[in-house]
Amino acid sequence: MNLAHWLDRAGLSDPARPALGLGSRVLRTYGETAGRVARLAGALQHLGLSPGDRVAIASTNSPDYLEALYAIWHAGLAAVPANAKLHGAELGYILEQSGARVCFASDGLDGEIAPHAPKNLERLIVIGGAEYETLFAADPVPVLPRDGSDLAWLFYTSGTTGRPKGAMLTHKILAAASAAYAGEVDTVLPGDAILHAAPMSHGSGLYIMAHVMNRGINVVPESGAFEPGEIFNLFRAWPRTSMFAAPTMVKRLVECPAECDSENIRTIVCGGAPMYVEDARKALERFGPRLAQIYGQGESPMTITVLTRDEIANSDHPRWGERLASVGRPFRAIEVMVADVNDAPLPAGEAGEILCRGETVMAGYWRNPEASASALRGGFLHTGDVGAFDKDGYLTLKDRSKDLIISGGSNIYPREVEEVLLKHGRVREASVIGRPDREWGEVVVAYVVGDAAAAELDALCLALIARFKRPKDYVFVEALPKNNYGKILKTELRAMDERRISPRTAG
């Protein structure tokens, strides 16, 4: 099976239906999009590319992104979507490691990539440039048949620690993930829209296929980015619109003073990091029952667990607060287990590493057999995340295993402390880390964005959690370090903290 068949079939059966939107206007129909993709696929084959060759896309969000992605598949090739916000050297590494022969790049980004382009890269083509436009003069070609186990997408991890690794996502894996989204997160009907305000190289882009599969409309903001005021305007322009958003994006939407017509919102799917309970409550108040939460990784794209709109909105449930703090229940196609250090399953209520296996789990890491064997040992994906199931089968994330704080022999999960700090009305963001300590091993330190008094935060913690979990130091900052997807970088935060206290320690 080839994912490109979905677009090709829609172009034949429903050619007049809108397929691509730019801002508030329809840009192309399914017939027009399928035709352009078939011609671009023909051009890629004429460049001498063979089935299975990798073609990279280093681009900001645009309708061209979808066309390039589907043309790559249509021609029997594998896509390597790369984050456009990466440094040229980082992009160069991905191009080299993936063995990409061609790269489509946004105008301007080609200049960042060129000095770091590896020898295997034969062509660097600027999207919208003269060479790019000539490609559409090629004769259209039929969709090249592919096996479900053939590589479709190399999903490069964010690389917050060490070099990023390319998770191998096959056509079958992406088809299963798309079906899981449409079946368990967000029903997609013909004509329904998805708004790509988050990077199409990652989370948002993984929802392209479910909308093409069901003849929905993929819409890109005119800015190509996330601007809350613009997003609200687009919600008004496109009925039954969904959007993938990181928790920080949802928070900004909630805080935006602009008027929002929430009736047009189908679903705001939150993912990329767990959503804090207070933020979820506020989003529910602002937008109504339109928030869903998913938990996944690039290694199991967007599909480990889901907390549905109905579950988030059901405030009458006696355990609603606990469920709101969870990331929901496993997807139907996935088996999820919380395990001890020997990979043995743990009972409900006990925390351990989250393991999963099923149709949406990656085939392994590209050209990295050692990392593949480690991550997939015993047939389960080892996520590196710590969590616990409750008696009803809902999974609550604690933290990444490396973020666990051990103080005086006791385990402390930063997320639990962060949830308490965010209950204070004058705390906008909070991140908790462990600081090395000679007496205790580690002590809890809270980095806070806001103007709350440290004494007030201390009193709040003492009122709601065990004394040993409360921070021993509160550091107030203007902003927390984050990656390009809005995820707080605790590794960088720990480094900041080390630099902050080193003069004091040295003295």
PyMOL commands that set and color helices and strands:
alter all, ss='L'
color gray80, all
select helices_A, chain A and resi 4-13+30-46+63-74+88-98+109-116+130-135+171-185+204-213+228-237+247-255+262-264+277-287+309-313+320-324+369-375+377-379+401-403+414-421+454-464+467-469+490-506
alter helices_A, ss='H'
color red, helices_A
select strands_A, chain A and resi 18-22+25-29+54-58+78-82+102-105+123-126+151-156+166-170+193-195+217-220+241-245+265-270+291-297+300-307+329-330+334-339+352-358+381-389+395-400+405-407+410-412+427-437+441-450+473-476
alter strands_A, ss='S'
color yellow, strands_A
deselect
rebuild
show_as cartoon
